[in-house]
Amino acid sequence: MLNVNGAGVVVHADPETPLLYVLRNDLELNGPKFGCGLGQCGACTVLVDGVAARSCVIPVKRVGARQVTTLEGLCHNGQPGKTQQAFIDAQAAQCGYCLNGMIMTAEALLRRDPHPSEQTIRDELHYNLCRCGTHVEILAAVTRAAQAE
């Protein structure tokens, strides 16, 4: 039994299966992406008990009863969450592949530090890879989310 996006779900998977595979293949959640498979790029980032975690390197057995939140779980009543809306408003996407990791990492940061400095935002997102060059817009989006009420 897993707790994903506030709901208990029963999954029949080998305990060593990466959480990412369970989320995408068994639960059909498309927010987290397979990027590098090594926990280095950030495309697969989810929140585990509110902390950003790379789901491609976490065996499902290590999750247990902890709360897993995916990009889909940030929505409220079918509407984008604050961080998601800030990324939309700042047009902080080009190809969108890194977007899941950027948003989930930013969400974890804003939960810990609702008003981070620009340097803190840069430091937090440093290990999320983006090849499209939307870094300025991504920084603007996280700043916008921090200022939103």
C-alpha positions, 0 to 999 in steps of 0.5 A, spaced: 500 500 500 502 506 498 500 513 499 500 517 493 497 524 492 493 523 498 490 516 496 491 509 498 493 505 493 495 498 492 500 496 488 503 489 486 510 490 484 517 487 486 519 491 492 526 493 488 522 496 483 523 504 482 518 508 485 518 512 478 516 506 474 510 504 479 508 511 479 508 512 471 506 504 469 502 502 474 498 508 477 499 512 470 501 518 473 505 522 467 508 528 471 515 525 473 519 523 467 524 518 466 531 522 464 537 519 466 535 513 471 541 515 476 538 520 480 542 526 477 537 530 472 531 531 477 526 529 471 523 524 476 522 528 482 517 527 487 515 529 494 516 524 499 513 527 506 514 534 503 522 533 501 524 533 494 526 526 492 529 522 485 523 517 484 528 513 479 533 511 484 528 509 490 525 502 491 518 502 492 519 498 498 523 504 501 517 508 501 512 504 505 506 509 508 510 515 507 506 521 503 508 521 496 506 527 492 507 528 484 506 534 480 498 531 479 498 532 486 499 539 487 493 541 483 487 543 487 480 542 485 482 541 478 486 547 478 494 548 478 497 549 485 500 556 486 507 553 484 504 550 478 500 557 476 507 561 477 510 557 472 505 558 467 504 565 468 512 566 467 512 561 461 517 558 464 517 552 459 520 550 453 520 543 451 517 541 458 521 535 460 525 538 466 519 542 468 516 536 473 523 536 477 523 544 477 516 545 479 517 539 485 524 542 487 521 549 488 515 546 491 519 543 496 523 549 497 517 553 498 514 549 503 521 549 507 522 557 506 516 561 503 520 567 502 527 564 499 532 569 496 534 568 489 541 565 491 537 560 495 532 558 489 539 558 485 542 553 489 536 549 490 535 548 483 542 547 481 542 540 480 535 540 476 538 539 469 535 543 463 537 544 456 532 549 453 535 555 456 529 557 460 533 558 467 531 566 467 523 564 466 524 558 471 527 563 477 522 568 475 517 563 476 519 561 483 520 568 485 513 569 483 510 563 487 514 565 493 510 572 492 503 569 491 498 568 497 
